Amino acid sequence: MIAENVQKILGEIAGGNSCGEKITLVAATKTRTPEEINEAISAGITDIGENKVQEFRDKYDLVHGANRHFIGHLQTNKIKYLIGKTCLIHSLDRMELAEELQKRAERASWTANCLLEINIGSELSKSGFSLEEGMHAYEQMRAFPNICVRGLMAMLPNSQDFQQLRALCLSMRQFYDTIRVQDRNIEHLSMGMSGDWRLCVECGSNMIRLGTSLFGPRAYPQSPVND
Ligand SMILES: *Cc1c(COP(=O)(O)O)cnc(C)c1O
């Protein structure tokens, strides 16, 4: 079943997004076993993302052949477990995290590729910078020599208001384009989960993070927010 789901989604995104860009599919692997994850990789998944450091560590050596992303809320005291082990941290959501990440990465002579997380729906339950703070935060992040900002990440609010979601997606793409024209490192707009990825891709997302659509419902559902 996993292999079929992977192939179906890869087929659907093969044509790229509305801006003519290739779409990267990141499998969101929280609660999934190493066997399930390896099955997805065999079926064509190239990128996987955990949202808890403990799970990231537990599965690290048991999963083979994929780029490792970190997609969840990151506590500063757990940064050390990701140093040198992750290709992209999607959740650079506060200045304090950037400062600590800079320190740790510098000590390891490593550069952390990161996405600036934007709390696009201004939700209290989610972390990230507001769109208004986004530019200033981006400029501050760029000053850290061991942090490389590669783009933006957002999670859409859980809403049925299609027009509102569309407007939020488009404002993310607009901000993404604003920074992209002046910075060659910017290449990822990570936006879209199982329930909303088609809309996100239509509005210019080029990286989607899917769990349920690939692996089925989670046995012990976790909150979809950044916890
Ligand atoms: C769990 C998770 C996803 C995927 O959620 P699904 O609705 O199962 O596709 C995407 N992004 C983050 C940050 C997650 O924690």
The ligand as an ORCA input file, in Angstrom:
! r2SCAN-3c Opt
* xyz 0 1
  C       2.970     15.423     10.468
  C       3.475     16.579      9.700
  C       3.202     16.705      8.332
  C       2.377     15.710      7.535
  O       1.075     15.647      8.005
  P      -0.049     14.774      7.216
  O      -1.302     15.547      7.452
  O      -0.059     13.438      7.843
  O       0.343     14.746      5.796
  C       3.738     17.795      7.676
  N       4.474     18.718      8.312
  C       4.747     18.641      9.625
  C       5.574     19.690     10.260
  C       4.256     17.564     10.362
  O       4.525     17.486     11.660
*
